[in-house]
Amino acid sequence: MSAIRSQLHKGVKWTGISTLLITAIQIIQFALLGKQMSLSEFGLVGMITTIVVFAQILLDLGFGSAVIQKDSVSTRALSTLFWLNVVVGIGLFVLLLLTSPLLALYFHRPELIEPIRILALMFLVAPVGQQCQYLLQKELRFNLLGVIEVGATFLSFMTLVILLFTISPIYAYVISQVVLNSVKGILYFVCYQKKWRPMFVFDWSECKEYIPFGAFQLASRLVNRIGSNMDVILIGRFMGAEALGIYNLAYQIVTIPVLKINPIVTRVAFPVFSKNNQDHAALNDGFLHMTKLLSLVSFPILMGLTAVSNIFILTIFGQKWLEAVPILQIMAVVGILRVLMNPNGSIILAKGKANIAFYWDAGVLLLYGVSISLAVMTNRLEVVAWTYVLVSIVNFLVGRWLLTWLIQLRFRQYLRTIAVPFQLSLLITVIAYFMKELSSFYFPLTSIWPLVISVSISAGVYILLLYKMYPHFFAKIIKKTKRGQSL
């Protein structure tokens, strides 16, 4: 096994365990909110989430990636960046307090004002752990990062469960998010105290070399997020909270692999690739291996979801959400394309090309903004979803060309890498569909059994196919399990 694959696997193991636990908690939370909230309230969640995402990007200022990408960072620079994050956090707190009426006015939802102001509180606490989080990631200490994130997520979930029975679901959700981000910030800071703690110094000259990279990274992330949230922004404004609630449910489901599974690999890949950024052969090997891992996990989930989407929505969320089924099936294509596009950033940033990432994201934003604006005017969610698919295809093709230029990635080799995961996933998708149809003769669709039977059998077949295709991987797992039992 190459050195870069070994580093990826070591980090992925710890990140994977923590992400699996966090995802399980968040899926339960997601289903609970879907049951407790109306379509309109779920639309408000989408609006609130979009606002928070942009605020968190501004808090980072792009310097986090710069710290990870650089070989070494001085103590004075880290301290300066720490205090800068704290000042920006206070600024965001004030900004959200003052602009909450304007944000609520944009979405025509005055009830957003107080939830936004409550969310602003987290920006007074979360910044204290920001630099520590980046340093832990830079040092590949993903075991400690995983423990912190799982603990904070569980505490946030328990807060939500308790509050759901005492106050409005919207306020319960907002307070749980404040708890989540604040606790993570505090734990990052506390756990890194033995290795580094900020000094009372603010020396801007120490940070000059990070400014170009950080500025382009900040601009890139902003335009990327504007692009990826353009649908939410425009649907919420022109089609209303109920339409956004339906769309947001489908969107949240199909982006689980991107938001939860992809970071298991990409979070590890960026610091690993940064350490090998001059070796194109190693970067090619690492990128293709990362793509295969993501495809093997994400493709069957997203493709299989299209086969069982109706019983999945009925069983987990209830009949009121059935309008989300066709949107979910269309958006699954977007999910697959985003799974494949997401790793590009690890290569681009590892090569120190934050400016290229910005130009690329700006071009996609322009294309997507125009396309979605026209689609929203039809007042049909299906048109919006298909428009997202078409823009994602263009984005995917541009991304492949960009990697060909950056690291001489061969397109045929790339297609061979994703061919096997795609074929296996297509087969189990067909199996899941026929098992769903067969079981529906014996159980009503509202019963959980058609979903359990179709998912269990197709998942079992997929694992057997993986064992057949990659026996050496399973042999390693069995060997490690036996070794652990003998100790």
C-alpha positions in Angstrom: 0.0 0.0 0.0 1.3 3.5 -0.9 2.2 5.9 1.9 -0.6 8.3 0.9 -3.2 5.5 1.0 -1.9 4.4 4.4 -2.3 8.0 5.7 -5.8 8.2 4.3 -6.9 4.9 5.8 -5.6 5.8 9.2 -7.4 9.1 9.3 -10.5 7.7 7.7 -10.9 5.0 10.3 -11.3 7.5 13.2 -13.3 10.0 11.2 -15.5 7.2 9.9 -16.4 5.9 13.3 -17.3 9.4 14.6 -19.2 10.3 11.5 -21.2 7.1 11.6 -22.3 7.9 15.2 -23.0 11.5 14.4 -25.0 10.6 11.3 -27.1 8.1 13.2 -27.9 10.7 15.8 -28.7 13.3 13.2 -30.9 11.0 11.1 -33.0 10.3 14.2 -33.1 14.0 14.9 -34.1 14.7 11.3 -36.9 12.2 11.4 -38.1 13.5 14.8 -38.2 17.1 13.4 -40.1 15.9 10.3 -42.7 14.3 12.5 -43.1 17.2 14.9 -42.9 20.1 12.4 -45.3 21.3 9.7 -44.2 21.8 6.1 -43.9 25.5 6.8 -41.9 25.1 9.9 -39.5 22.7 8.1 -39.1 25.5 5.5 -38.1 27.8 8.3 -35.3 25.4 9.3 -34.0 25.6 5.7 -33.9 29.4 5.9 -32.2 29.4 9.3 -29.6 26.8 8.2 -28.7 28.8 5.2 -28.1 32.0 7.3 -25.9 30.1 9.7 -23.8 28.5 7.0 -22.9 31.9 5.6 -22.1 33.3 9.0 -19.8 30.3 9.8 -17.9 30.9 6.5 -17.3 34.5 7.4 -16.1 33.4 10.9 -13.4 31.3 9.3 -12.1 34.0 6.9 -10.4 31.3 4.9 -7.4 31.2 7.2 -8.2 27.7 8.5 -7.3 26.1 5.2 -4.2 28.3 5.0 -3.0 27.1 8.5 -3.5 23.4 7.4 -1.8 23.9 4.0 1.3 25.6 5.3 4.2 23.4 6.5 4.7 25.4 9.7 2.9 28.3 11.4 4.5 30.5 14.0 3.0 30.9 17.5 2.5 34.6 17.1 0.6 34.0 13.8 -1.7 31.5 15.5 -2.4 33.8 18.4 -3.2 36.7 16.0 -5.6 34.5 14.1 -7.2 33.3 17.3 -8.0 36.9 18.4 -9.1 37.8 14.9 -11.6 34.9 15.0 -12.9 36.1 18.4 -13.3 39.7 17.1 -15.1 38.4 13.9 -17.3 36.2 16.1 -18.4 39.3 18.1 -19.0 41.2 14.9 -21.2 38.4 13.5 -23.2 38.3 16.7 -23.9 42.0 16.5 -24.5 41.8 12.7 -27.1 39.1 13.1 -28.9 40.9 15.9 -29.2 44.1 13.8 -30.0 42.4 10.4 -32.5 39.8 11.7 -35.5 42.0 10.8 -34.1 42.4 7.3 -33.5 38.7 6.8 -37.0 37.9 8.0 -38.4 40.6 5.7 -36.6 39.0 2.7 -38.3 35.6 3.3 -41.6 37.3 4.3 -41.4 35.4 7.6 -41.4 37.8 10.7 -41.2 34.8 13.0 -37.6 34.3 11.9 -36.4 37.4 13.9 -36.1 35.8 17.3 -34.6 32.4 16.2 -31.9 34.3 14.3 -31.0 36.4 17.4 -30.8 33.3 19.5 -28.5 31.6 16.9 -26.2 34.6 17.0 -25.2 33.7 20.6 -23.1 30.8 19.3 -20.7 33.2 17.6 -19.6 34.5 21.0 -18.4 31.1 22.1 -17.5 28.9 19.0 -14.5 31.0 17.8 -12.4 30.2 20.9 -11.9 26.6 19.6 -11.5 27.4 15.9 -7.6 27.5 15.7 -7.4 24.4 17.9 -9.7 22.5 15.5 -7.4 23.4 12.6 -4.3 22.4 14.4 -5.8 19.0 15.4 -6.7 18.4 11.8 -3.3 19.5 10.6 -1.7 17.0 12.9 -4.1 14.3 11.7 -5.4 13.8 15.3 -8.8 12.6 14.0 -9.4 10.3 17.0 -9.6 13.3 19.3 -11.7 15.4 16.8 -14.1 12.5 16.6 -14.6 12.2 20.3 -15.3 15.9 20.7 -17.7 16.0 17.8 -19.7 12.9 18.9 -19.9 14.2 22.4 -21.2 17.6 21.3 -23.7 16.1 18.9 -25.1 13.8 21.5 -25.5 16.7 24.0 -27.2 18.8 21.3 -29.5 16.0 20.5 -30.5 15.4 24.1 -31.2 19.2 24.4 -33.4 19.0 21.4 -35.4 16.0 22.7 -36.0 17.7 26.1 -37.0 21.0 24.6 -39.3 19.5 21.9 -41.8 18.7 24.7 -41.7 22.1 26.4 -41.3 24.8 23.6 -41.9 25.4 19.9 -40.0 22.9 17.6 -38.3 25.9 15.8 -36.9 27.3 19.1 -35.9 23.8 20.3 -34.0 23.3 17.0 -32.3 26.7 17.2 -31.2 26.2 20.9 -29.8 22.7 20.1 -27.7 24.2 17.4 -26.3 26.9 19.7 -25.4 24.1 22.2 -23.8 22.0 19.4 -21.4 24.7 18.1 -20.7 26.3 21.5 -19.7 23.0 23.1 -17.5 22.0 20.2 -15.7 25.3 20.4 -15.1 25.0 24.2 -13.9 21.3 23.9 -11.5 22.1 21.0 -9.9 24.8 23.1 -9.7 22.8 26.3 -8.3 19.7 24.6 -5.4 21.5 22.9 -4.3 23.5 25.9 -1.2 21.3 26.6 0.2 21.9 23.1 -0.7 25.5 22.5 -2.6 28.4 24.0 -3.1 31.8 22.6 -0.8 34.7 23.7 -2.1 38.2 24.3 -0.6 39.4 21.0 -2.0 40.7 17.8 0.8 41.0 15.1 -0.8 41.4 11.7 2.6 41.3 10.0 2.9 37.6 11.0 -0.2 36.8 9.0 0.6 38.6 5.7 1.6 35.4 3.9 -1.8 33.8 4.7 -3.8 36.7 3.4 -3.8 35.8 -0.4 -4.7 32.2 0.2 -7.2 33.0 2.9 -8.9 35.7 0.9 -9.3 33.5 -2.2 -10.5 30.6 0.0 -13.0 32.9 1.8 -14.3 34.2 -1.5 -14.4 30.7 -3.0 -16.4 29.3 -0.1 -18.8 32.2 -0.1 -19.6 32.0 -3.8 -19.7 28.2 -3.5 -22.2 28.4 -0.7 -24.3 31.1 -2.4 -24.4 28.8 -5.4 -25.3 25.6 -3.4 -27.9 27.6 -1.4 -29.3 29.6 -4.3 -32.3 27.2 -4.6 -33.2 27.6 -0.9 -32.8 31.4 -1.1 -35.0 31.8 -4.1 -37.6 29.1 -3.3 -38.0 30.6 0.2 -38.4 34.1 -1.3 -40.7 33.4 -4.2 -42.4 30.0 -3.7 -43.0 30.2 0.1 -42.1 28.3 3.2 -44.3 25.2 2.4 -42.6 24.7 -1.0 -39.2 25.2 0.7 -40.1 22.7 3.4 -40.8 20.0 0.8 -37.7 20.8 -1.2 -35.6 21.1 1.9 -36.6 17.6 3.1 -35.6 16.1 -0.2 -32.4 18.1 -0.4 -31.3 17.2 3.2 -31.8 13.5 2.5 -29.8 13.4 -0.7 -27.0 15.5 0.6 -26.3 13.2 3.6 -23.5 11.4 1.7 -21.9 14.7 0.8 -22.3 16.3 4.2 -21.6 13.3 6.3 -19.9 10.5 4.3 -17.7 12.6 2.0 -16.0 14.5 4.9 -14.8 11.2 6.4 -12.4 11.1 3.5 -12.0 14.7 2.3 -11.3 16.0 5.8 -8.4 13.6 6.0 -7.4 14.0 2.3 -6.6 17.8 2.5 -3.8 17.7 5.1 -2.5 14.4 3.6 -2.5 15.8 0.0 -0.9 19.0 1.3 2.1 16.9 2.5 2.4 15.4 -1.0 1.5 18.4 -3.1 4.5 18.2 -5.5 4.1 14.5 -6.3 1.5 14.2 -9.1 1.6 10.4 -9.2 0.9 10.2 -5.4 -2.0 12.8 -5.8 -3.5 10.8 -8.7 -3.3 7.6 -6.7 -4.8 9.2 -3.6 -7.5 11.0 -5.5 -8.7 8.0 -7.4 -8.5 5.8 -4.3 -10.6 8.5 -2.4 -13.1 8.6 -5.3 -13.5 4.8 -5.2 -14.1 4.7 -1.4 -16.7 7.5 -1.7 -18.4 5.9 -4.6 -18.6 2.5 -3.0 -20.4 3.9 0.0 -22.5 6.7 -1.5 -23.6 5.3 -4.9 -25.7 2.4 -3.4 -27.3 4.8 -0.8 -28.4 7.4 -3.4 -29.3 5.1 -6.2 -31.1 2.7 -3.9 -33.0 5.6 -2.4 -34.7 6.2 -5.8 -36.1 2.7 -5.7 -37.7 3.0 -2.2 -38.3 6.7 -1.9 -42.1 6.4 -1.6 -42.1 3.9 1.3 -39.1 5.7 2.9 -40.9 9.0 3.0 -44.2 7.3 4.2 -42.5 5.3 6.9 -40.0 7.8 8.3 -41.8 11.1 7.8 -45.5 10.4 7.2 -48.0 11.0 4.5 -47.9 14.8 4.6 -44.5 14.6 3.0 -45.4 12.5 -0.1 -45.0 15.5 -2.4 -41.3 15.3 -1.7 -41.0 11.9 -3.4 -40.5 13.0 -7.0 -38.2 15.8 -5.9 -36.2 13.3 -3.9 -35.8 11.0 -6.9 -34.5 13.8 -9.1 -32.2 15.3 -6.5 -30.6 11.9 -6.0 -28.8 12.6 -9.3 -27.5 15.8 -7.8 -26.3 13.9 -4.7 -24.3 11.5 -6.9 -22.7 14.4 -8.8 -21.8 16.3 -5.6 -20.2 13.1 -4.2 -17.9 13.0 -7.2 -17.2 16.8 -7.3 -16.6 17.3 -3.6 -13.1 15.8 -3.4 -11.8 18.2 -6.1 -11.4 20.9 -3.4 -8.8 18.7 -1.5 -6.6 18.6 -4.5 -7.0 22.3 -5.5 -6.3 23.6 -2.0 -3.4 21.1 -1.4 -1.8 22.6 -4.6 -2.2 26.0 -3.1 -4.6 27.1 -5.9 -7.3 28.8 -3.8 -7.6 31.5 -6.5 -8.5 28.8 -9.1 -11.2 27.5 -6.7 -12.6 31.0 -6.4 -12.8 31.6 -10.2 -14.4 28.2 -10.8 -17.0 28.7 -8.1 -17.7 32.2 -9.3 -18.4 30.9 -12.8 -20.7 28.1 -11.5 -22.5 30.7 -9.3 -23.3 32.8 -12.3 -24.6 29.9 -14.3 -26.5 28.5 -11.4 -28.0 31.8 -10.3 -29.4 32.6 -13.7 -30.7 29.0 -14.2 -32.4 28.7 -10.8 -33.9 32.2 -11.1 -35.6 31.2 -14.3 -36.7 27.8 -12.9 -38.2 29.3 -9.8 -40.4 31.6 -11.9 -42.2 28.5 -13.2 -43.4 27.8 -9.6 -42.7 24.1 -10.0 -40.3 22.3 -7.7 -39.6 19.6 -10.3 -38.3 22.2 -12.8 -36.0 23.6 -10.1 -34.7 20.1 -9.3 -34.0 19.2 -12.9 -32.3 22.6 -13.4 -30.0 21.8 -10.5 -29.2 18.4 -12.2 -28.2 20.1 -15.5 -26.0 22.7 -13.8 -24.3 20.0 -11.7 -23.5 18.0 -14.9 -21.7 21.1 -16.3 -19.9 21.6 -13.0 -18.8 18.0 -12.9 -17.3 18.1 -16.5 -15.5 21.3 -15.7 -14.1 19.8 -12.6 -12.7 16.8 -14.5 -11.0 19.1 -17.0 -9.5 21.1 -14.1 -7.9 18.1 -12.5 -6.5 17.0 -15.8 -4.7 20.3 -15.9 -3.6 20.3 -12.2 -2.4 16.8 -11.7 -2.7 15.2 -15.1 -5.7 13.1 -14.1 -6.7 10.8 -17.0 -10.5 10.8 -17.7 -10.5 7.1 -18.8 -8.8 6.0 -15.6 -11.3 8.1 -13.6 -14.2 6.4 -15.4 -12.8 3.0 -14.7 -12.5 3.9 -11.0 -16.2 4.7 -10.7 -17.5 2.0 -13.1 -17.5 -0.9 -10.7 -19.3 1.1 -7.8 -21.9 2.3 -10.4 -22.6 -1.1 -11.8 -22.9 -2.8 -8.4 -25.1 0.0 -7.1 -27.4 -0.2 -10.2 -27.8 -3.9 -9.6 -28.8 -3.6 -6.0 -31.1 -0.7 -6.9 -33.1 -3.0 -9.2 -33.2 -5.6 -6.5 -34.4 -3.1 -3.9 -37.2 -2.0 -6.3 -38.5 -5.5 -7.0 -38.3 -6.5 -3.3 -40.3 -3.4 -2.5 -43.0 -4.2 -5.1 -43.1 -7.9 -4.0 -43.3 -7.1 -0.2 -46.1 -4.6 -0.9 -48.4 -7.5 -1.8 -48.1 -8.8 1.7 -47.8 -5.6 3.8 -49.3 -2.1 3.4 -46.9 0.6 2.2 -47.4 2.5 5.5 -45.9 -0.5 7.3 -42.2 -0.5 8.0 -41.7 -4.0 6.6 -41.5 -3.2 2.9 -38.7 -0.7 3.6 -36.9 -3.1 6.0 -37.2 -6.1 3.6 -36.1 -4.2 0.5 -33.2 -2.4 2.2 -32.0 -5.5 4.1 -31.9 -7.8 1.1 -30.3 -5.3 -1.3 -27.7 -4.3 1.3 -26.9 -8.0 2.0 -26.5 -8.6 -1.7 -24.2 -5.5 -2.0 -22.0 -6.7 0.8 -21.7 -10.1 -0.8 -20.8 -8.5 -4.2 -18.2 -6.4 -2.4 -16.7 -9.5 -0.8 -16.5 -11.1 -4.2 -14.9 -8.0 -5.8 -12.5 -7.1 -2.9 -11.8 -10.2 -0.9 -8.4 -8.9 0.3 -10.2 -6.0 2.1 -12.5 -8.3 4.0 -9.6 -10.6 4.8 -7.8 -7.7 6.5 -11.0 -6.9 8.6 -11.3 -10.5 9.7 -7.6 -10.7 10.6 -7.8 -7.5 12.7 -11.0 -8.8 14.4 -9.3 -12.1 15.4 -6.2 -10.3 16.6 -8.4 -8.0 18.8 -10.2 -11.0 20.2 -7.0 -12.8 21.1 -5.6 -9.8 23.0 
